Amino acid sequence: MKADYDIKVEIDDPSTGSGQTPKLTGTETITYHNQSPDKLEYLWLQLDGNIYEPGSDANLIRTGTIGDSVGLKTLRGWLEPFDGGFRITSVTDASGNKLKHTINRTMMRIDLPKPLASGAVYSFKIGWWFPINDRMKVGGRSGYEYFEEEDNYLYTVAQFYPRMCAYMDYSGWMHKQFLGSGEFTLDFGDYDLSITVPSDHIVGATGVLQNESAVLSGEQRSRLAKARSADKPVMIVTPEEAANAEKTKAGGKKTWVFKAQNVRDVAFASSRKFIWDGQNQPVGKHNVLCMSYYPKEGNPLWEQYSTKVVAHTIKTYSKYTCDYIYPVAISVHTDRIGMEYPMICFNGGRPEKDGTYSERTKYGMIGVIIHEVGHNFFPMIINSDERQWTWMDEGLNTFTQYLTEQEWDRDYPSWRGKPRNIVDYMKGDPSTGSGSATSARSKARIEPIMTNSESITQFGNNAYGKPCTALNILRETVMGRELFDHAFKTYAERWKFKHPTPADFFRTMEDASGVDLDWFWRGWFYTTDHVDLALSDLKYKRMDPRDPGLTEQLKRQDKDHQVADLSRERNIENKVAFVVDRDPAAQDFYNSYDPLTATDRDRAEYEQWKKGLEPEELALLNADIHLYELQFKNIGGLVMPVILEWEYTDGSKEVDRIPAEIWKTSDEVSKVFVKRKEVKSVTLDPFLETADCDLNNNSWPPRMIPTRFDIYKEREREHPNPMQMERMKKEVGVEMKGE
């Protein structure tokens, strides 16, 4: 199917005196091409914004609890919920004759005067308006951010027009109601988009700007032309120009016109606060204009990184999937959001007001830009059904995001992708047995990956983390990089601009690699089974004495014993050209900062903390204490004593004998052992004295990665981020001292 749109919208911005609430008003002409073999008696459209109606299903099914106290803002939100949603003002044919239509929550059916034959084309018009939501209060993928100090608005607008539902050969109309989690299923088309906003606003949108001379100054047009061939970011709207627009608030309005071809959706952003930069990124035979729009609140991070990250993402994704064929790729900054649309995405990652930022903020921003720009490939080009199969969108994209992050920096701290990071989720949540012991793992809050988007309990782990990890294991361990990369790229090329299903992905990966993967898809995608090659469990915690010097030493020992990251090592072996190596401007404080080093402030706080300890507590600081929690399972059912042999790292051994009564309440029990030495290995029934029939599950591996049990007496107060501390140290000329 194909749906072409001619959309005209206008934003009423309160900061220009137009009203009290930001509002969007629009009209559109949709030209629908019936490319199916079926005769259609009616058309279905999506009205996603109707989830903001107080009586919407999304609001009615929302669960919650009442805590010890309720904030006034929360209470007001309950009493006076935001009343959003589409106000449809007209639905007519191309000649202006009214069309019968029915609104069913987030869907609208238009009954046609006569059936639309296969191969036929039909045009109709819709008028609408709606109040724009405050994302910082109401939430949502679209809306505005208000800057009270300046009385300025930053709009990131999406799902703002009635959109055609997709019509599939295997299911007909895809009109599953929108509840908020399951995203969108759409067909491709060509768009003409006209956006009327205050005259001093800068607008970024899906598509190519058609009327530069009407909305940009001569100098800005010259900079834009330069950016189209630049190999590093060029300022199109400077920080000084944006700052001036924030203050002066020029009157009048301008209309920005964009065209986009062969896209499944459009979105835009508008604000007088925008700084705008761009650079070129060649992909195959095409050049892609990579751009960023951001307020001053995003600097210095956004000016340094955003557009470079966009370019890196477009280049790397094109290598692993298919060439990016659109003319532009845009990253827009606003607070606390990450959402994607064709050629444009909205991303968070805001520094502190003094311009410093934590390492987490930096890499969080880079990661969300990679992720959201990467969505141009999944699902904007490889057009899967997001409302039904979230993992085909989020999971495949998160995997390719992981590959892209690892090529940005050899030590990039990816949150998802590494097998060790998904273990806790796949094991399930601890559940307490009839006694005080933790007897089992519950999977009540885990569903198979192949679960509908609205029925997933742990959305991030299920739709993002687990499929991403599965593909990484396929690439690094099961198939190998060469076979996997060929098959994955074949899938992208084969299914671009089509509507693939999970079966299409599974079949293509096997077809292009010659590897039988039925067992893998069944286990990872259709079940909640987890990988467990041992039937016993051991948890090891070592006391952290909190002495900064010793803590630093222990942390360095832990780091030395960490298993090397396979992807990182192979990238180094393959001589990947990392961005931070070839572009010194991509480096900052955190590329040389050593977070393990103990500071004078740490030592001063440690000495102050020791003064509050009791003598007995102080004595424990010098004790070498190790805690071990062993979990036992009686598989056979015949109870026996538990006999354990402990081998310590100094070569000595010790035997513990636990009476059979330990099994009196459960066939799964756990017990804590306090040891004065570090353990190398543990063996159950070491002398073969209980007629144990399976010795393969009677020992624990000699290598264990401990975490430290907490001996803090109270919660530590928050400190400035490391960049702030370094800046303060330089300002005063000495190391920061503790109180």
N, C-alpha and C positions, 0 to 999 in steps of 0.2 A: 504494500500500500504506500501511497505518497500523499502528504498533506502540505500544501503551500499556504503561507500566511502573509497577509499585509496588515501590520499592526501599528496603530497609532495610540500612544499613551501620553499622559501628562501628570506630573507630580505637583500637588499643591503643597508648598513648603511653608510651614508656620513662621520660619525666621524672616520671611519676606512680607509678613502681614496678611497671608492669604487665609488664615484660619487657625483653629486651636489644635487640630489633629491632622497629621500628614495623611494625604489621601491620594489615591491613584485612580484616574479615570481613563477608560480606553474604549476603542472600537477596533474590530478586526474583520477582515474578509478571509474566509477559509475556502480554498479550492481543493476539493477532495477527489483523489484519483482512485477508483475502485480497480485495483490490479489483481483482485482475487477472482476465482472462477464463479463466485457466488453472487446472487442477486440480493441487494441489501434494501430492506424496507425501512430501516431507521439507522441513525448514526449515534454513537456514544461519544461523549466528551468528558474530560476530567475537570472537576472544580476543586482542586486540592485545597485552596484556601478556606473551604467550608469547614475544615476541622477547627477553625477559630470561632465557629458559632457555639454559644454556650450549651446548646442541646445536641452537639455533634456526638457521634459514637466515640470519637477520640477522647472527648471530655467525660462522657458518661462511664466509660470503662476504666478510667484512670483510678488507680487504687492509692491508698495512703493511710497514714495514722496520725493521731494527735499526740504530740509530745507533751512534756511538762509545761511548756509555754508556747504561745502562738504569737508571732510578730504581727504588728499592725498592718504591714504591707501584705503579708500573707492573708490576713483576715479580710482586708479590703479586696484582695484578688478573688477570694471566695464569694464575697457579697456582691462585687461588681466585676464579674469576669469580662475580659476583653471581648467585645462583640465584633468579630471580623467576618470574613467570608465574602463571597461574591454577591453583589447586588446586580442581578441581571436586569437591564433596562429594556433590551429589545433583542429579538431573534427573528430575522427575516431572510427571505431569499434574495438573490442578487438584484431583483427589481423592487425590493422594499415590501413585499407581501409577507405578512406575519406567518411564522411557522409554529405549529403546535410543538410544545416541548414540555418535558417532565423532569423536574429536579429530584433525584433520589440521593440525598446526603451529599457525597462528594462526586456524584456522577450526574450527567444530564443527557437525556435521550431526546433527540430531535426526530420527529416522525416526518418522513418525506412525502411530498404530494403524490409521487409515484415511485415505485422501486427503482433503485440505481443499478443498472445492468452492469455485468462484468465488462471492464474496459471503459466505462463511462466516467464522466467528470461532472461534479456538482459544486456550485459556489453558493455560499450563504454568509450572512453578516450577524455579528453579535455586538451589543453594547453593554458595558458594565462599569462598576466602580467598587472600591472597597477602601476602608480605613487601613492604613499601613501599620503593622504591629511594631511595638517597641521590643526588639529582640532581647534587650538586656533585662526586660521585666517579663515579657510574655514568652520569650523563647522563639524557636522556629528557625528554619533554614533561610528565610527571607525576612526583610524588615529594615528597621533603621537603628542607628546608634546615635544618641543625643549627647552633645557636649555642652553641658549647662553653662560653663564658664564663659563660653563665647556665643551661646544661643545658635549653635550650628548643628546641622544634621549630616550624617553619612548614610546613604541608602545603598543596600545590597538587595536587589529586587529580583525575585525568581518565582516561578509558578504563578505568575501574575496575570495570565490570560487563559481563557477556556481552551484546553488542548485536546486534540483528537486522541481517543483511545486507539491502541494498536489492534489490528485485526489479523489473527494468525490462522494459518492453514490447519494447524493441529488442535485449535481450541475455539476459534471464532473470536468474538470481542473479548479483549482483556480488560474487564471492568470491575475487577476486585476493588472493593472500597478502600480508600486511603485512610489508614488509622495512625500514621505518623512514622512508623518504623520502616515498613516495606516501601521502597522508593518507587521508581517510575518505569513504565513500559511504553515506549513511544515509537512511532514510525518516522522516517526521514522526510525532509521536504526543503523547500527554499523559502527564505524569509526576507521581507522588507520590514524594517523596524524603525519607526520615528518616535523619538523621545523628547518631549518638551519639558524643560526644567528652568530654574532661575538662570539668568544670563551669565552669571559668574561661576556656574557649576562646570566641572570637568566630568565627562561621561565615558565610561568604558563599557563595551558590550560585545556580545557574540557577533562576529562578522567584521566587515571592513567598513570603516568610516567613509561616507560618500560625499560629505559637504565640508571638508576641512576649512575652506575659505570663509564659510559662514560662521564657524564656531571657534576657530583658532586665530591667533595673531600671526602676522607674517613671520616673526621670529620663531614662534612655536612650530609653524609648518616647516620652517627650515631645519629645525632640530629633529622633527619627526622624519624628514627625508634622510637626514644623516644617520638616524638610528636604524633605518632599514638596511644599511650596509655595514654597521659598526660591529666590531667583535667584542666590545665591552659596553656596558650601559651608558647611554647618553640621556641627559636630562631634557625632557620635552616641556614639562612644566616644573620650574625650579622651586625649591623650598621658599625662596623669597617671594615669588609670585603667589604661591599658595597662602603664605602668611598674610600677604596684602589682601587677598580675596576674603580671608577669614574676617578681617577687620572692617573692610569697606562695605561689603554686601551690596554690590551694584544692583540696581533695579532692572526690571524687564525680564524677558524670557528668550530662550533660544531653543531651537529644535535640532537635535542631533539625528542623523539618518545613517543607518547601517544596513548592509546586505550580507546575507549568509546563505551559502548553498550546501545542500546535501547534509543538513544537520537535523538532529532529532528534537532540538529545543533551543531556546534563547534565554538569556538573562542579562542584566546590566547593573552597573553601579554608578552612583552620581553623588558628588559633593563639591563644595567650593574649597574643601580642605585638601584636595588631592594634590600630592606631588606625583609626577608621572615620568617614568624613564623607560627606555627600551633598547634592545640590541637585536642583531640578526643571529639566527642559528640555521645553518644549512642542513637540510635533511634530504638525502637522495638528490633529485633534480630540482628541489624546491628550496625556497628561503622562507623561514618562519620568523615573523617579527614577535619577539618575546618581550612582554611589557609588564610593568608593575604600577599600581595605583595605591598610594598610601598617604595617610595623614602624618603630620610631624610627630605624632605620638608613636609612630612605628620606628622612628630613627633612634640610634644609628643602624640598627639591625637590618631594616628593610632596604635602605640605600646600598648597604654593603652586599647583601646576599640575595634578595628576592629574585631579581631578574636573572642573575647568574644561575640560580637554582632552577628557574623555569627552563632556561636554555639547556642545562645539564639533563633535566628530566626528559625533555623532548628528544634530545639526542640519544639518551640511553634506552628509553622505552622503544624508540624506533629500531634500535639494534636488536632488541630481544623479541619484538612483536611484529609490527608493520610500520611502514613509513607514516609519519604524521603528515596529512595532506592539507590541513587547513592553513590559511595564511597568517593567523595570529594565535598567540597563546598568552593569556593574561592572568596575573595573580593580583588580587585586591585584598588589602588589609583592613580588617575591622576586628574588634575585640571578641574573643571567645566564640569562634565559629570556624568550621571547616566544611565547605560544601562545594560541589562541582556542577558545572554545566558546560556545554560545548564551547571551547575556546576561552572560557572565563571561569574563575573559581574565587571563592571568598575564604580567607585564611586568617587565623589568629597568630599570636606570638608577639606580645607587646613588652618592650623593655620597661624598667622602672622610670620614674619621671626624671631622674638624674642622668638617664642615658645608659646606666649599667644594666647588666642582665646576668642571669645565672646560666650555667652550662645547659641546664635542662630547658630553659627558655629558648636558647639559641638552637639547640638540636630539635626541640619540639617544633619550632617555626620551620626549620629546613625540612623536617619530616612531613609536616602537614602540607607544605607547598608541593613537595614531591608527590605526596599521595593524591592531593586534589587535582593537580595538573595531570597526573597519571591517569585520572579517570577519563581524560579525553580518549584514551584507548579502550579502557573497560569502564563503562559500557557505551561511550559516545560513538565509537567506531565499531567495535565488536559488540553488537547491540543485544545484550542478553536481557531477560525479563527480571528486573530488579525486585519487583513486588513479590515474585514467587521464589526466586533463587538468589538470595542476597549474596551468597558466596561467589557466584559467577561474576559478580561485580566487585565486591569488596575483597574477597579472598584472592582472586587472581591479581587484582590491583595491588593489594598489600604485599604479595610475593614479589611483583616486579618493582614495587617501591623498595623492598629489601635489597634487591640487586642494585638498584640505583643509589641507595644510601651507601652501600659498601664500596661503590666506585667513586664516591665523593671523598671519603676519608677512610684509610685502612683501619682506623680505630673508631669508626662511626658507631655510636651506642644504639643500635637498632633495638626497638622494644619488641618487635615481633619478627619471627623468622627462624630464630635459633631453636633447635629442638629442646634444649634445656629449659626454655622459657615457657613451654606449654605443658610441662609435666604435671604441675599442681592442678591445673584445670582438668586434664584428662583423668587424673586419679579420682576426682570428685571431691565433695565436701566431707569433712569428718562427721561421723554420726556416732552418738554415744550409745553403748549397749546397755544391758540391764544393770551392770555394775558401774563403777567409777571409771573403768577403762574405756579408752577409745577402741571400739571393737571392729569398725568397718568403715568403708567409704561409701557414701550415698551418692547416687547419680540422678537423684530426683530433679536436680536443677541443670541437667545436661541433656541436650537433645542431639540427634544425629545432624551432621551438616546439612543433609537433604531434608530440611524442615522449612516450612513456610516462614517467611520473614516475620510475620506478626506473632508467631508461636514460639519464638526463640527466647529463652530465659536469659542467658548470658550472651548478649548480642556480639560484643567485641571478641570474646574468645571463640565463639561458634563460627561467626561469619568472616572474621578477619584473621584471628590468630591461628586457629587449627588448620584451615585450608592452606594458609601461607606456609605453615610449618610442614604440612604434608608435601607440598610441591618442592620445598627445599630439600626434604629427605629424598624425594624422587630424584632430584637433580644431582645431589652430592653422593648419595649412598646406593640407591636402587638402580638407576639408569646410567648415571654418569653424565657429565656436563654436555658432551658432544651429542649423544642421542637425545637428551632432554631438550637442549636448546633448539635443535632442528625440529623436533616434534612440536614444541611450544610455539615456535615461529610459524610453523605450518598451520597450526590451529588459527592463529591470528590472521594470517593471509587468507586462509580458506573461508573464514566466517566474518570478515570485515564487511560492514554494511548489510549484514544479514541478522537473523534472530536465532542464534544457537541455543540449544538446550543442553542440560548436563550430559546427556547421552552423546551429543555431538562432540563435546570436549573429550569425553572418555575414549570414544572410538578414534578420534583423530590422533590423540596421543599414542595409542597403540598402533594405529595404521602407519604413522610416520616413523616410528621407532622400531617396529618389529618385536616389541616386548609385550608379553601377556601380563596385563596389570589388573585382571578381574579381581584377584584377591586383595589388591591394594585399594581399589575403589570401594569394594564391599566393606572392608574393615574400617577405613578412615572416614568414608562419607556416609555410609548407611547404618553404622552402629555407633554405640558409645563405648566400645571396648577400648582398653588402654594397653600399652606395651608394658609388660612386667615379666622379666626373665628370672625373677626370684620370688619365692613364696614367703619370705620373712622380710622384715623391715627393721632398720636401725636409724635412729635419729641421734645425732651427736651435737652437743653444745659445749663449748669451752668458755670458761669465765673470762670476761674481758675486764682486767683490773683497772682500766681507764687511765692508767699512766700514759701520757701522750707519747713518750719515747718508746715504751714497750708496745703500745698500740700500733704505732707506726711500723715497728719491726714485725709485729704479727701480721699486719695487713700486707706488708711486702712479701712475707713468707707465703701468705695465702695467694697472692697474685702470682708468685713464682710457681705455685703448684697447680694453678688453674690449667685446665685442658685447653690446648691451643684451639682457636676458632678456625674451623676448616675453611670457611669461605674467605676469611682474611688471609690465611696463609697461601691459599691457591691464587688469590688476586695478586699477592706479592710475587709469587713464583711466575705468574703469567705476565708480570711487569705491566700491570694496569697503570695507566697514566692518571693518577689521582688529581683532582682539581686543585687541592690545597698544595700540591707539590709544584705544579706548573704555573700556578697563579698565586704569588705571594700575597696579593690583596685579599685572598679568601681566608687568610689566617688572621687570628686575633689572639687575645689573651689566653684563651683556653687551649690553643694548640701547643702551648709550652708550659701551662700551669700544672703543677704536681699536687693533686688534692690529698696525697697521703702524708705530706710533710707536716710534722707537728710544729705549731707556732708558739711564740712566747705567750700569746693569749691563752692557748690551750693549756699550757703548763700552769699559768696563774690560776685559771679556773679550776684545774685539778687540785692544786694545793688548797684553794678555798673550799672546795667540795669535801676534801678529807677532814677538814676541821669539824664538820657536822656529823661525822660518823662516831658510833659507839666503839669502845675499845675492841669488842668482839668482832665487830664489822671490819674494823681496820686490820685486824689480824688476818681476816680472810683474803685480803688483797694480796698477801704473800703466799697464799696456798695455791698449789697447782691442782686445780679441781676440774674434773671432766665429768659431764653428765651423759649417760647413755640410756635412751629409751628403746627397749627391744620389744618388737611385736611378734607374738607367737600365734600360730594357727594349728589347731588339731584337725587335720584333714581326714585321718582314718577313723576317728571317733573313739579309739581306745585311749583312755587317759594314762599318762606316764609321768614320772618326775621330769623336770626340765634340768638337764645337766649341761653346763656351759664351760667351755675352756676359753679364757681370755689370753691372747698373746699380745704383749705390750711392745712398743717401739724399741725398748731397750733390750729386747730378747727374752725377758722373763715371762712366766706364765702363771695363771691362777685359775682355780676351778671353783665355780659356784654350783650348789645343788639346791634346787627349789622343789619342795614337796608337790605331789600330784594334786593336792587340794587347790592348787592355783587355778585348776579348770572347773571349780565347783559351780560357777555361775555362767560360764560361757566357753565356747570352743575357740574364741578369739580373745586374747588378753594381751596386755602390755605391762611392762614393769620398768621402773627407773633404777639404774645402778649408779652409785657415786664412786668414782675411781680417782686415785691419786696419780695415775699415770695415763698417758695417751695410749689407746688401744690400736693395735695393728690389725688384728683379725679376731673373729668370734666363731666358735664351732659348737654346734649343738650335737649332743651325744658323741663326744670326741673319742670315747673308748668303745663305741659300738656295743653299748650295753643295754640298749632298750629295744633291740630288734627293729630299728628304724628301716623301713623298706625303700626309702628314697633318700639317698645321701646328697643328691644334687641340690636340694633346697635346705641343707643343714649348715651352711656357712655364709658368712658375710664378706664381701670383697675387702682386701686389705687397705684400699685407698678410699678415704672418706673426706668430703668437703664440709667442714663444720660451719655453723653460724654461732654467734656469741649470745649467751643469755644475758638479759638486761639486768644490771645491778644498780641502775640509777634510782635514786630515792624520789626524784620528782622530774617532771618534764622539763627538758632544757628550753630556755627561751630562744627565740629565733635570732639568728645573727644576720648581718648584712651578707649579700652574696659575695663570692670571692673577688669579683671585679671591683665592687665597692670598697672592700677591705684593702685591696692593693692600692686603689686610688687614695684612700684616706692615709695610708702609710706613707705614700709619696708626698702628700700634702704636708704632713707634720714632720717628715724626715726621719721617722723612727718606726719600729715595729709596734703595732697596736698592742697595748698591755691590758690584761684583765683587771677587773675592778678589785 
